[in-house]
Structures are given as structure tokens and as C-alpha cells.
Amino acid sequence: MTPAQLAEYVTEFIGECQARVMGVGAEQYSQGEQQKFETMPLLDLIQYAREEAQDLAVYAAMVDIRLQRLETALRASGN
């Protein structure tokens, strides 16, 4: 993968992030001219952010489990 190809992937990835902000994110968090996070009490925002960070860790573990299984299968097949 060239740097240009990686940059293109990053652009597409960010595009998907933007689509989430404009789609499900707007449905859940838009309050017209502002976003819910802009006015929610800081302690609520901290709790929400911590929960999201924990979710990221869980997703990372899920991906690692699948990668481990893939690695085991590839090793078994001689790749």
C-alpha cells in the first residue's frame, strides 16, 4: 500500500465517520443549532465518554479474538 492509497483509505474512513454524524448521530444528539454534548452537564459527558472508551476496548478485544483465530487457521494451513 502506497502512502497515497493509505491516505485515500483514511479519507473514506473519515467520510464514513461524517456520515454517522449526519445520520444516526444527528438523530440521537442534534438539538438544532447545537449538539447534546455542548450543553450536557460535564459529569454526564465524562460518564458518557468513559462508557464509549470502554466500548472501544471491548471492540478491540473482539477484533483481537478474530485475528487470533485467523492467525491460528493460517498457521495450520501453512501460510
C-alpha positions in Angstrom: 0.0 0.0 0.0 1.4 3.3 -1.0 1.1 6.5 1.1 -1.5 7.8 -1.4 -3.5 4.6 -1.1 -3.4 4.8 2.7 -4.4 8.5 2.6 -7.4 7.6 0.3 -8.5 4.9 2.8 -8.3 7.4 5.6 -10.4 9.8 3.6 -13.0 7.1 3.0 -12.9 6.2 6.7 -13.4 9.8 7.8 -16.2 10.0 5.2 -18.0 7.1 7.0 -17.5 8.9 10.3 -19.0 12.0 8.9 -22.0 10.0 7.6 -22.6 8.7 11.1 -22.5 12.2 12.5 -25.0 13.4 9.9 -27.2 10.2 10.2 -27.6 8.3 13.5 -25.6 10.9 15.3 -27.9 13.7 14.2 -30.9 11.6 15.2 -29.5 11.0 18.7 -27.6 14.1 19.5 -28.6 17.1 17.4 -30.6 19.8 19.2 -31.0 22.1 16.3 -28.1 24.6 16.3 -26.1 22.7 18.8 -25.2 19.2 19.8 -26.2 17.5 23.0 -22.6 17.2 24.2 -22.3 21.0 24.1 -24.8 21.6 26.9 -24.9 18.4 28.9 -23.5 18.6 32.4 -19.8 17.8 32.5 -20.2 14.9 34.8 -22.7 13.3 32.3 -20.3 14.0 29.4 -17.4 12.4 31.4 -19.5 9.3 32.1 -20.6 9.0 28.5 -17.1 9.4 27.2 -15.8 6.8 29.6 -18.5 4.3 28.5 -17.5 5.0 24.9 -13.9 4.3 25.7 -14.8 1.1 27.4 -16.8 0.1 24.3 -13.7 0.8 22.2 -11.7 -1.6 24.4 -14.4 -4.3 24.0 -14.4 -3.9 20.3 -10.6 -4.1 20.2 -10.8 -7.4 22.2 -13.4 -8.7 19.8 -11.1 -7.9 16.8 -8.1 -9.5 18.6 -10.1 -12.7 19.2 -11.0 -12.9 15.5 -7.4 -12.1 14.5 -6.1 -14.8 16.8 -8.4 -17.3 15.2 -7.4 -16.2 11.7 -3.7 -16.4 12.7 -4.2 -19.9 14.1 -6.0 -21.0 10.9 -3.3 -19.6 8.7 -0.6 -21.2 10.6 -2.4 -24.6 10.4 -2.7 -24.2 6.6 1.0 -23.4 6.3 0.7 -19.8 5.3 
